[in-house]
Amino acid sequence: MSAARRSLLLSYQALRRYGLNDSHSGNASVRDGDTVWITPTGAPADGLAEEALIECRLPDTIGEGASLDARLHMAVYRAVPEAGAVLHAHSPHTIALTLDCESFRPLDEEGKLYFPEVPLVSLDGGNYWERHRSEAPERVSEALAEHRVCVLRGHGVYARGASLDQAYQRLCALEHSAKIAWLARPLTTRPSRSRP
């Protein structure tokens, strides 16, 4: 097993293990020269094997069975030449806090240090999944050319890094900041709980 593919498996499985994805959601890729290894579409994180990873080639050759986000990952690598990894997670606190705002600014000091502002990309109007396929690669790669992470509203977080470890750290740090912001909300803004 190559070191790049082994690291990709471990990062993708960690996203599931620590609650940033469910059993089959999200995706991950790592760059090794002009080769990009990416998780397959609908990949089960818990049982994914090295042989299931899909080989793609820059600038835009996508292997059969690659994640539906493969075009987006390839667009990020083209837009950010120093990127060595791209991770996508369905981080619950981050998604919840960004459903109805234009950007997210962490409240905690570590979050402010890493992410002064987290941009949101919206795909409004029409069929969401068709717009995701046609618009998300360009719009997310543009956001990640300027920022370390971005949020696709109502869907999830994309992070890029020089390495898988760096991209993973950024996803985790953002979700931690979002959880702090969620916990810090005034009680009056929290949904009321009906009593039996």
LUMSE-239072 format. One record per residue (C-alpha): x, y, z; residue in one letter. Coordinates in nm, 4 decimals. Layout:
<rs>
{xx:X&yy:Y&zz:Z&rest:A};
...
</rs>
This chain:
<rs>
{xx:0.0000&yy:0.0000&zz:0.0000&rest:M};
{xx:0.1389&yy:0.3405&zz:-0.0931&rest:S};
{xx:0.1811&yy:0.5949&zz:0.1852&rest:A};
{xx:-0.0518&yy:0.8418&zz:0.0098&rest:A};
{xx:-0.3333&yy:0.5904&zz:-0.0283&rest:R};
{xx:-0.2902&yy:0.4614&zz:0.3274&rest:R};
{xx:-0.3131&yy:0.8167&zz:0.4623&rest:S};
{xx:-0.6214&yy:0.8802&zz:0.2476&rest:L};
{xx:-0.7982&yy:0.5761&zz:0.3938&rest:L};
{xx:-0.7094&yy:0.6765&zz:0.7497&rest:L};
{xx:-0.8284&yy:1.0359&zz:0.7017&rest:S};
{xx:-1.1567&yy:0.9314&zz:0.5412&rest:Y};
{xx:-1.2230&yy:0.6773&zz:0.8168&rest:Q};
{xx:-1.1398&yy:0.9349&zz:1.0855&rest:A};
{xx:-1.4045&yy:1.1713&zz:0.9463&rest:L};
{xx:-1.6604&yy:0.8965&zz:1.0043&rest:R};
{xx:-1.5235&yy:0.7830&zz:1.3395&rest:R};
{xx:-1.5366&yy:1.1322&zz:1.4896&rest:Y};
{xx:-1.8848&yy:1.2216&zz:1.3652&rest:G};
{xx:-1.7993&yy:1.4557&zz:1.0780&rest:L};
{xx:-1.9601&yy:1.2146&zz:0.8274&rest:N};
{xx:-2.2142&yy:0.9370&zz:0.8483&rest:D};
{xx:-2.1397&yy:0.5870&zz:0.7234&rest:S};
{xx:-2.1339&yy:0.6684&zz:0.3500&rest:H};
{xx:-2.1125&yy:1.0475&zz:0.3223&rest:S};
{xx:-1.8348&yy:1.2887&zz:0.2364&rest:G};
{xx:-1.5301&yy:1.2207&zz:0.0228&rest:N};
{xx:-1.1555&yy:1.2632&zz:0.0285&rest:A};
{xx:-0.8647&yy:1.2900&zz:-0.2110&rest:S};
{xx:-0.4878&yy:1.3150&zz:-0.2028&rest:V};
{xx:-0.2496&yy:1.4352&zz:-0.4711&rest:R};
{xx:0.0626&yy:1.2418&zz:-0.5618&rest:D};
{xx:0.2310&yy:1.4316&zz:-0.8461&rest:G};
{xx:-0.0170&yy:1.4392&zz:-1.1349&rest:D};
{xx:-0.2111&yy:1.1491&zz:-0.9858&rest:T};
{xx:-0.5059&yy:1.2141&zz:-0.7576&rest:V};
{xx:-0.6449&yy:0.9288&zz:-0.5498&rest:W};
{xx:-1.0089&yy:0.9772&zz:-0.4485&rest:I};
{xx:-1.2711&yy:0.7811&zz:-0.2615&rest:T};
{xx:-1.5349&yy:0.6099&zz:-0.4763&rest:P};
{xx:-1.8912&yy:0.7319&zz:-0.4959&rest:T};
{xx:-2.1007&yy:0.6149&zz:-0.2019&rest:G};
{xx:-1.7949&yy:0.4693&zz:-0.0276&rest:A};
{xx:-1.8535&yy:0.3085&zz:0.3146&rest:P};
{xx:-1.5847&yy:0.4585&zz:0.5351&rest:A};
{xx:-1.5832&yy:0.1717&zz:0.7827&rest:D};
{xx:-1.4928&yy:-0.0974&zz:0.5319&rest:G};
{xx:-1.3155&yy:0.0890&zz:0.2544&rest:L};
{xx:-1.0087&yy:-0.0913&zz:0.1160&rest:A};
{xx:-0.7123&yy:0.0478&zz:-0.0734&rest:E};
{xx:-0.8163&yy:-0.1337&zz:-0.3912&rest:E};
{xx:-1.1418&yy:0.0654&zz:-0.3970&rest:A};
{xx:-0.9682&yy:0.4042&zz:-0.4242&rest:L};
{xx:-1.0042&yy:0.5595&zz:-0.7695&rest:I};
{xx:-0.7105&yy:0.6955&zz:-0.9673&rest:E};
{xx:-0.7580&yy:1.0274&zz:-1.1462&rest:C};
{xx:-0.5036&yy:1.2287&zz:-1.3459&rest:R};
{xx:-0.4562&yy:1.6031&zz:-1.3538&rest:L};
{xx:-0.5653&yy:1.8205&zz:-1.5166&rest:P};
{xx:-0.9087&yy:1.6581&zz:-1.5656&rest:D};
{xx:-0.9094&yy:1.2800&zz:-1.6187&rest:T};
{xx:-1.1524&yy:1.1228&zz:-1.3724&rest:I};
{xx:-1.1469&yy:0.7492&zz:-1.3106&rest:G};
{xx:-1.4627&yy:0.5435&zz:-1.3409&rest:E};
{xx:-1.6532&yy:0.5142&zz:-1.0150&rest:G};
{xx:-1.4913&yy:0.8173&zz:-0.8539&rest:A};
{xx:-1.6858&yy:1.0264&zz:-0.6041&rest:S};
{xx:-1.9527&yy:1.2512&zz:-0.7500&rest:L};
{xx:-1.7345&yy:1.5363&zz:-0.6184&rest:D};
{xx:-1.4305&yy:1.4261&zz:-0.8221&rest:A};
{xx:-1.4685&yy:1.7192&zz:-1.0656&rest:R};
{xx:-1.4758&yy:1.9550&zz:-0.7677&rest:L};
{xx:-1.1595&yy:1.8047&zz:-0.6181&rest:H};
{xx:-0.9791&yy:1.8302&zz:-0.9534&rest:M};
{xx:-1.0897&yy:2.1938&zz:-0.9874&rest:A};
{xx:-0.9406&yy:2.2705&zz:-0.6439&rest:V};
{xx:-0.6054&yy:2.1148&zz:-0.7378&rest:Y};
{xx:-0.5974&yy:2.3221&zz:-1.0567&rest:R};
{xx:-0.6919&yy:2.6433&zz:-0.8716&rest:A};
{xx:-0.4571&yy:2.5838&zz:-0.5760&rest:V};
{xx:-0.1336&yy:2.4234&zz:-0.7053&rest:P};
{xx:0.0063&yy:2.3872&zz:-0.3524&rest:E};
{xx:-0.2931&yy:2.1786&zz:-0.2397&rest:A};
{xx:-0.1983&yy:1.8203&zz:-0.1632&rest:G};
{xx:-0.5336&yy:1.7059&zz:-0.0244&rest:A};
{xx:-0.9026&yy:1.7944&zz:-0.0300&rest:V};
{xx:-1.1516&yy:1.6672&zz:0.2271&rest:L};
{xx:-1.5292&yy:1.7010&zz:0.2311&rest:H};
{xx:-1.7364&yy:1.6402&zz:0.5440&rest:A};
{xx:-2.0973&yy:1.6863&zz:0.6517&rest:H};
{xx:-1.9964&yy:1.8509&zz:0.9799&rest:S};
{xx:-2.3262&yy:1.8871&zz:1.1713&rest:P};
{xx:-2.2637&yy:2.1984&zz:1.3834&rest:H};
{xx:-2.1062&yy:2.3867&zz:1.0938&rest:T};
{xx:-2.3957&yy:2.3038&zz:0.8616&rest:I};
{xx:-2.6555&yy:2.3989&zz:1.1247&rest:A};
{xx:-2.4939&yy:2.7351&zz:1.2032&rest:L};
{xx:-2.4560&yy:2.8360&zz:0.8389&rest:T};
{xx:-2.8040&yy:2.7583&zz:0.7066&rest:L};
{xx:-2.9145&yy:3.1218&zz:0.7125&rest:D};
{xx:-2.6073&yy:3.3469&zz:0.7085&rest:C};
{xx:-2.3629&yy:3.4808&zz:0.4518&rest:E};
{xx:-2.0431&yy:3.3752&zz:0.6284&rest:S};
{xx:-1.9297&yy:3.2255&zz:0.9551&rest:F};
{xx:-1.6917&yy:3.4007&zz:1.1937&rest:R};
{xx:-1.5730&yy:3.1857&zz:1.4854&rest:P};
{xx:-1.6209&yy:3.3224&zz:1.8374&rest:L};
{xx:-1.3301&yy:3.1336&zz:1.9980&rest:D};
{xx:-0.9773&yy:3.2693&zz:1.9758&rest:E};
{xx:-0.8274&yy:2.9602&zz:1.8102&rest:E};
{xx:-1.1026&yy:2.9656&zz:1.5498&rest:G};
{xx:-1.0406&yy:3.3340&zz:1.4819&rest:K};
{xx:-0.6720&yy:3.2599&zz:1.4341&rest:L};
{xx:-0.7335&yy:2.9829&zz:1.1805&rest:Y};
{xx:-1.0452&yy:3.1200&zz:1.0104&rest:F};
{xx:-1.1069&yy:3.4958&zz:1.0360&rest:P};
{xx:-1.3993&yy:3.4357&zz:0.8003&rest:E};
{xx:-1.5431&yy:3.1189&zz:0.6503&rest:V};
{xx:-1.7115&yy:3.1820&zz:0.3139&rest:P};
{xx:-2.0423&yy:3.0227&zz:0.2234&rest:L};
{xx:-2.1305&yy:2.9049&zz:-0.1242&rest:V};
{xx:-2.5022&yy:2.8860&zz:-0.2059&rest:S};
{xx:-2.6611&yy:2.6944&zz:-0.4912&rest:L};
{xx:-3.0026&yy:2.8567&zz:-0.4903&rest:D};
{xx:-3.2855&yy:2.7871&zz:-0.7323&rest:G};
{xx:-3.3585&yy:2.4904&zz:-0.9530&rest:G};
{xx:-3.2539&yy:2.1319&zz:-0.8991&rest:N};
{xx:-2.9933&yy:2.1310&zz:-0.6215&rest:Y};
{xx:-2.8010&yy:1.8236&zz:-0.7364&rest:W};
{xx:-2.7882&yy:1.9377&zz:-1.0965&rest:E};
{xx:-2.6577&yy:2.2756&zz:-0.9804&rest:R};
{xx:-2.4114&yy:2.0976&zz:-0.7529&rest:H};
{xx:-2.2750&yy:1.9016&zz:-1.0491&rest:R};
{xx:-2.2562&yy:2.2010&zz:-1.2816&rest:S};
{xx:-2.1687&yy:2.4948&zz:-1.0505&rest:E};
{xx:-2.0069&yy:2.3651&zz:-0.7322&rest:A};
{xx:-1.6648&yy:2.2736&zz:-0.8808&rest:P};
{xx:-1.5958&yy:2.6274&zz:-1.0004&rest:E};
{xx:-1.7521&yy:2.8078&zz:-0.7058&rest:R};
{xx:-1.5932&yy:2.5941&zz:-0.4331&rest:V};
{xx:-1.2504&yy:2.5981&zz:-0.6009&rest:S};
{xx:-1.2698&yy:2.9784&zz:-0.6232&rest:E};
{xx:-1.3512&yy:2.9969&zz:-0.2512&rest:A};
{xx:-1.0684&yy:2.7583&zz:-0.1618&rest:L};
{xx:-0.8221&yy:2.9572&zz:-0.3715&rest:A};
{xx:-0.8693&yy:3.2376&zz:-0.1175&rest:E};
{xx:-0.9572&yy:3.0468&zz:0.2009&rest:H};
{xx:-0.8520&yy:2.7259&zz:0.3756&rest:R};
{xx:-1.2105&yy:2.6035&zz:0.4126&rest:V};
{xx:-1.5528&yy:2.6886&zz:0.2768&rest:C};
{xx:-1.9078&yy:2.5731&zz:0.3398&rest:V};
{xx:-2.1538&yy:2.4681&zz:0.0727&rest:L};
{xx:-2.4724&yy:2.5874&zz:0.2393&rest:R};
{xx:-2.6927&yy:2.3085&zz:0.3687&rest:G};
{xx:-2.4531&yy:2.0424&zz:0.2445&rest:H};
{xx:-2.1082&yy:2.0414&zz:0.4040&rest:G};
{xx:-1.7546&yy:2.1669&zz:0.4440&rest:V};
{xx:-1.4630&yy:2.1501&zz:0.2001&rest:Y};
{xx:-1.1070&yy:2.1903&zz:0.3238&rest:A};
{xx:-0.7791&yy:2.1911&zz:0.1381&rest:R};
{xx:-0.4315&yy:2.1489&zz:0.2751&rest:G};
{xx:-0.0755&yy:2.0881&zz:0.1738&rest:A};
{xx:-0.1261&yy:1.7431&zz:0.3266&rest:S};
{xx:-0.4132&yy:1.5214&zz:0.4403&rest:L};
{xx:-0.3180&yy:1.5938&zz:0.7994&rest:D};
{xx:-0.3471&yy:1.9682&zz:0.7431&rest:Q};
{xx:-0.6818&yy:1.9423&zz:0.5624&rest:A};
{xx:-0.8130&yy:1.7120&zz:0.8379&rest:Y};
{xx:-0.6966&yy:1.9515&zz:1.1096&rest:Q};
{xx:-0.8800&yy:2.2366&zz:0.9363&rest:R};
{xx:-1.2058&yy:2.0407&zz:0.9149&rest:L};
{xx:-1.1835&yy:1.9444&zz:1.2815&rest:C};
{xx:-1.0926&yy:2.2957&zz:1.3956&rest:A};
{xx:-1.3839&yy:2.4489&zz:1.2056&rest:L};
{xx:-1.6340&yy:2.2004&zz:1.3492&rest:E};
{xx:-1.4971&yy:2.2643&zz:1.6993&rest:H};
{xx:-1.5434&yy:2.6401&zz:1.6528&rest:S};
{xx:-1.8953&yy:2.5838&zz:1.5214&rest:A};
{xx:-1.9779&yy:2.3682&zz:1.8231&rest:K};
{xx:-1.8521&yy:2.6419&zz:2.0577&rest:I};
{xx:-2.0622&yy:2.9017&zz:1.8736&rest:A};
{xx:-2.3653&yy:2.6709&zz:1.8974&rest:W};
{xx:-2.3179&yy:2.6235&zz:2.2713&rest:L};
{xx:-2.2657&yy:2.9977&zz:2.3227&rest:A};
{xx:-2.5960&yy:3.0990&zz:2.1679&rest:R};
{xx:-2.8284&yy:3.2735&zz:2.4151&rest:P};
{xx:-3.0910&yy:3.0420&zz:2.5592&rest:L};
{xx:-3.3634&yy:3.2623&zz:2.4085&rest:T};
{xx:-3.2548&yy:3.1723&zz:2.0557&rest:T};
{xx:-3.2581&yy:2.7968&zz:2.1165&rest:R};
{xx:-3.5650&yy:2.6026&zz:2.0059&rest:P};
{xx:-3.8130&yy:2.5572&zz:2.2892&rest:S};
{xx:-3.8710&yy:2.2046&zz:2.4057&rest:R};
{xx:-4.2319&yy:2.1052&zz:2.4608&rest:S};
{xx:-4.3036&yy:1.9299&zz:2.7876&rest:R};
{xx:-4.5197&yy:1.6158&zz:2.8020&rest:P};
</rs>
